[in-house]
Amino acid sequence: MQEYTALAREVRERLGRVGSGLALLVQRREDDFLALGAELQDVAMRVQDIAADSQKLNHIASGDTVRHILEELVAELDAMQTLCHVDDDAADLAMLARARELVHELSKSIRDYARVVRTLQMLGISTRIESARLGSDGRGFSTLADDVEKLGYKIVEYSDRIMQQAKTLDTLAEKAEASTREMHEMQRECAYSVFSSIRDNMDTLHEVAEGSRKASEDVRGHTTDIAASMGRIIGSLQFHDIVRQQVEHVEEALADARSGLEGSPASSSASTPEDPAADEAVAVELAVAADICALQQAQLENARVSFSDAVSTLRRELTAIAASVRGVGQRTGGFSDETCLGEGCGGTAVLDHMERSVTEIATRMLTLAEQGERMGHVMVEVAEMVAQMSAFLEDIEDVGDEIELIALNASIRAAHTGEKGKALGVLASSIQRLSQDAGESTMALATLLREVDGVAGQLKTYATAYLDSSRVSEISAELEGLTHGLREVNGEAARLFARVGMACAELAARVDHAVKGLDFDAQVVAGLSDAAGDMGGMAASLRERVPASARAAASHRLSAMRDRYTMEQERVLHGRVLGGGHAAQDAPADGTGDGYGDNVELF
């Protein structure tokens, strides 16, 4: 009796110490766990913020805004290049060259027409001489000589005026030809040099936009995965509550064992030292305590392994998240500084070049437009001058008519003078022939002037087709607005890339700090391990010292304990440790099954 009584006292004390230690073990780490939970919640919120920025970034980079701006840029550039179109046939130059040829032919015809003047002058002198020789019979010829002389002066005047305007027209055509060549050269430079450069820039912008889109989708995909992992981690933090519950159940079991030992006959003042029934009762309580210790050893070992595995898994997952976050930061690194779309991937540098090129094109196009307008004015001058020259046709035709009239008068007068006016008849015939020559020259001049007029009209048509400076200014403003809009979108994407990259760097450091501070599991695991060792030691010691009969009598006492368990694993362990006579008959060997009513599975 004394042996069991002392043993019972010793077991009660040991159970009390173990129970007290267990009560403090998890409780002391409560603040650490709460701090961890708060830190992980902060990490989770940061992850959500990064995910939101990644979503925004993806919307900007993959949305319709950039694509629409690029399409508008292409359309406006096409419009401006159409304005800057080079006439490969150079029809305007050919027309100007033809105008100059006609002017030169006109000058030659006028010089030929001048011969009519010299002939008239000679005929006038001859007529005056013959009139003087005839005396009173040649007085009418004197008047005829005056008419011939006046007509000669008139032809000289008209010829000089036409020749002068022909020279001016030639000068204008030469100037227009030179300006047109210069304009064509500027058009070619715009069309083939500047526009080609802009097209290359547009290709680069498309590549940059595609790179940004892919990078943003990559970032968004990774941040979504990180957010999902973080959600699982937050959800897994219940392991602390589960282990705490397991430890509390162990404490309750140990308290039950102590209560049983305290309520045994050995501890009662009514028992006698030589009371066999009391000895048997104490032995049974010690056997019950042995089973409880063995069972709680298993429960504590399970709690230790579960807790250790959960914390190790938490460390691994947090470390993996930190690596993933750093990976996202590296993916945004090429986009995160002010030159993010510069030399590294081409965007800002290309936009700068685009804006410079657009400004350069606008300046050149405005210059071309102004030059085109000046050309238009020159062509108008040419057309007006040709119109004036065409008006001379009437004067020239009048001259021809006058020559014919003089020739007719000369023939009539020569006939009236009879044999005396025979010489004058010869002069009249010469004037008649001159009239025919003048008519042919007049027709040639008229043909040339009409052709010049037609060329001038065509040149005027070309002039009206030259650049309109208002349209150039309008397209230039639209191009500048589009490049500015693209720069704004680009800047917003760059800022988001930078923000995501910075947030990832801060988050990775925060997760590293959380992992580094995750060390409270060592003390908890060591405490659970020590308590399990104490339980195992007491169970082995008691089973050696308590008779088999007492152990058999105690086996049915622990069946009710399984109803306290809220976790399947606790019930499975109960059955495994205590054998088929207890919970094992209800729980399958693999730990599955639901033969426990409404109990909740937590782990």
Residue pairs with C-beta under 8 A, 6 or more apart in sequence:
1 266
1 271
1 273
1 274
1 275
1 278
1 279
1 282
2 273
3 545
4 266
4 279
4 282
4 283
4 286
5 266
5 267
5 282
7 286
7 542
7 545
8 261
8 264
8 266
8 267
8 282
8 285
8 286
11 257
11 261
11 286
11 289
11 538
11 542
12 258
12 261
12 262
14 534
14 538
15 254
15 257
15 258
15 261
15 289
15 293
15 538
16 254
16 258
18 254
18 531
18 534
18 535
19 250
19 251
19 254
19 255
19 258
21 527
21 530
21 531
22 247
22 250
22 251
22 254
22 527
22 531
23 247
23 251
25 247
25 523
25 524
25 527
25 528
25 531
26 240
26 243
26 244
26 247
26 524
29 520
29 523
29 524
32 520
33 240
33 520
35 517
36 237
36 514
36 517
36 518
36 520
37 237
39 510
39 513
39 514
39 517
40 230
40 233
40 234
40 237
40 514
41 234
42 510
43 230
43 321
43 507
43 510
43 511
43 514
44 227
44 230
44 231
44 233
44 234
46 503
46 506
46 507
46 510
47 223
47 226
47 227
47 230
47 507
48 227
49 503
50 223
50 226
50 325
50 328
50 500
50 503
50 504
50 507
51 220
51 223
51 224
51 226
51 227
53 496
53 499
53 500
53 503
54 216
54 219
54 220
54 223
54 224
54 328
54 500
55 220
56 496
57 216
57 219
57 220
57 493
57 496
57 497
57 500
58 213
58 216
58 217
58 219
58 220
60 66
60 216
60 489
60 492
60 493
60 496
61 209
61 212
61 213
61 215
61 216
61 217
61 493
62 213
62 216
62 217
65 489
66 209
66 212
66 486
66 489
67 209
69 482
69 485
69 486
69 489
70 202
70 205
70 206
70 209
70 486
72 478
72 482
73 202
73 479
73 482
73 483
73 486
74 202
76 475
76 478
76 479
76 482
77 195
77 198
77 199
77 202
77 479
79 475
80 195
80 361
80 365
80 472
80 475
80 476
80 479
81 190
81 191
81 195
83 365
83 467
83 468
83 471
83 472
83 475
84 187
84 190
84 191
84 195
84 361
84 365
84 368
84 467
85 187
85 191
86 184
86 187
86 188
86 191
87 184
90 184
91 462
92 180
92 459
92 462
93 177
93 180
93 181
93 184
95 455
95 458
95 459
95 462
96 173
96 176
96 177
96 180
96 459
97 177
98 455
99 169
99 173
99 382
99 452
99 455
99 456
99 459
100 170
100 173
100 174
100 177
102 448
102 451
102 452
102 455
103 166
103 169
103 170
103 173
103 452
104 170
105 448
106 162
106 166
106 389
106 445
106 448
106 449
106 452
107 163
107 166
107 167
107 170
109 441
109 444
109 445
109 448
110 159
110 162
110 163
110 166
110 445
112 441
112 444
113 155
113 159
113 396
113 438
113 441
113 445
114 155
114 156
114 159
116 155
116 403
116 434
116 437
116 438
116 441
117 152
117 155
117 156
117 159
119 430
119 434
119 437
120 148
120 149
120 151
120 152
120 155
120 403
120 434
121 148
121 149
121 152
123 148
123 427
123 430
123 431
123 434
124 145
124 148
124 149
124 152
125 145
126 427
127 141
127 144
127 145
127 148
127 410
127 424
127 427
128 141
128 142
128 145
130 138
130 141
130 423
130 424
130 427
131 138
131 139
131 140
131 141
131 142
131 144
131 145
131 424
132 138
132 142
134 141
134 417
134 420
134 421
134 424
137 417
137 420
137 421
138 417
138 421
138 424
140 413
140 416
141 410
141 413
141 421
141 424
144 406
144 409
144 410
144 413
147 402
147 406
147 409
148 406
148 431
151 399
151 402
151 403
151 406
154 395
154 399
155 399
158 392
158 395
158 396
158 399
161 392
162 389
162 392
162 445
165 385
165 388
165 389
166 389
168 385
169 382
169 385
169 386
169 389
169 452
172 378
172 381
172 382
172 385
173 382
175 378
176 375
176 378
176 379
176 382
176 459
179 371
179 374
179 375
179 378
180 375
182 371
183 368
183 371
183 372
183 375
183 466
186 364
186 367
186 368
186 371
187 368
189 364
190 361
190 364
190 365
190 368
194 357
194 360
194 361
194 364
195 361
197 353
197 357
198 354
198 357
198 358
198 361
201 350
201 353
201 354
201 357
202 354
204 346
204 350
205 346
205 347
205 350
205 351
205 354
205 486
207 346
208 341
208 345
208 346
208 347
208 350
211 345
212 335
212 341
212 345
212 347
212 493
215 331
215 332
215 334
215 335
215 497
216 493
218 331
219 328
219 331
219 332
219 500
222 324
222 327
222 328
222 331
223 328
223 500
225 324
226 321
226 324
226 325
226 328
229 317
229 320
229 321
229 324
230 321
232 317
233 314
233 317
233 318
233 321
236 310
236 313
236 314
238 602
238 603
239 306
239 307
239 310
239 311
239 603
240 307
241 602
242 306
242 567
242 602
242 603
243 303
243 306
243 307
243 310
243 524
245 566
245 567
245 602
246 299
246 300
246 302
246 303
246 306
246 567
246 570
247 300
247 303
247 528
249 299
249 564
249 565
249 570
250 296
250 299
250 300
250 303
250 531
252 564
253 292
253 295
253 296
253 299
253 561
254 292
254 296
256 292
256 561
257 288
257 289
257 292
257 293
260 285
260 288
260 289
261 267
261 282
261 285
261 286
261 289
264 278
264 281
264 282
264 285
265 271
265 275
265 277
265 278
265 281
265 282
266 278
266 279
266 281
266 282
268 278
271 278
272 278
280 549
280 550
280 553
283 546
283 547
283 549
283 550
284 550
284 553
284 554
284 557
285 554
286 542
286 545
286 546
286 550
287 542
287 543
287 546
287 550
287 551
287 553
287 554
288 554
288 557
288 558
289 538
289 542
290 538
290 539
290 542
290 543
290 546
290 551
290 554
291 539
291 551
291 554
291 555
291 557
291 558
291 577
291 578
292 558
292 561
293 535
293 536
293 538
293 539
293 542
294 535
294 536
294 539
294 543
294 577
294 578
295 558
295 561
295 573
295 574
295 577
295 578
296 532
296 535
297 532
297 533
297 535
297 536
297 539
298 573
298 576
298 577
299 570
299 573
300 528
300 529
300 531
300 532
300 535
301 528
301 529
301 532
302 569
302 570
302 573
303 528
304 525
304 528
304 529
304 532
306 569
306 603
307 521
307 524
307 525
307 528
308 521
308 525
311 518
311 521
314 518
315 515
315 518
318 511
318 514
318 515
318 518
319 511
319 515
321 511
322 508
322 511
322 512
322 515
325 504
325 507
325 508
325 511
326 504
326 505
326 508
328 500
328 501
328 504
329 500
329 501
329 504
329 505
329 508
332 497
332 498
332 500
332 501
332 504
333 501
334 340
334 344
334 345
335 341
335 345
335 493
335 494
335 497
335 498
335 501
336 494
336 497
336 498
336 500
336 501
336 502
337 498
338 348
338 494
339 348
339 349
340 347
340 348
340 494
340 497
340 498
341 347
341 348
341 349
341 350
341 351
341 490
341 493
341 494
342 348
342 349
343 349
347 490
348 487
348 490
348 494
351 483
351 486
351 487
351 490
354 483
355 480
355 483
355 487
358 476
358 479
358 480
358 483
359 480
361 476
362 472
362 473
362 476
362 479
362 480
365 467
365 472
365 476
366 469
366 472
366 473
366 476
368 467
368 472
369 466
369 467
369 468
369 469
369 472
370 469
371 466
372 463
372 466
372 467
373 466
373 467
373 469
375 463
375 466
376 460
376 463
376 464
376 466
377 463
378 463
379 456
379 459
379 460
379 462
379 463
380 460
380 463
382 456
382 459
382 460
383 453
383 456
383 457
383 459
383 460
385 456
386 449
386 452
386 453
386 456
387 453
389 449
389 452
390 449
390 450
390 453
392 449
393 442
393 445
393 446
393 449
396 442
396 445
396 446
397 442
397 446
399 438
399 442
400 435
400 438
400 439
400 442
403 431
403 434
403 435
403 438
404 432
404 435
404 439
406 431
406 435
407 428
407 431
407 432
407 434
407 435
410 424
410 427
410 428
410 431
410 432
411 425
411 428
411 429
411 432
413 421
413 424
413 428
414 421
414 422
414 424
414 425
414 427
414 428
415 421
415 425
417 424
543 551
555 578
555 579
555 581
555 582
556 581
558 574
558 578
558 582
559 581
559 582
559 583
561 574
562 570
562 571
562 574
562 575
562 582
562 583
562 586
562 596
565 571
565 574
565 596
565 599
566 599
566 600
566 602
567 599
567 601
567 602
567 603
568 587
568 591
568 592
568 593
568 596
568 599
568 601
569 591
569 603
571 583
571 586
571 587
571 596
571 599
572 583
572 587
572 591
574 582
574 583
574 584
574 587
575 582
575 583
575 584
575 585
575 586
575 587
576 584
578 584
586 593
586 595
586 596
587 593
587 595
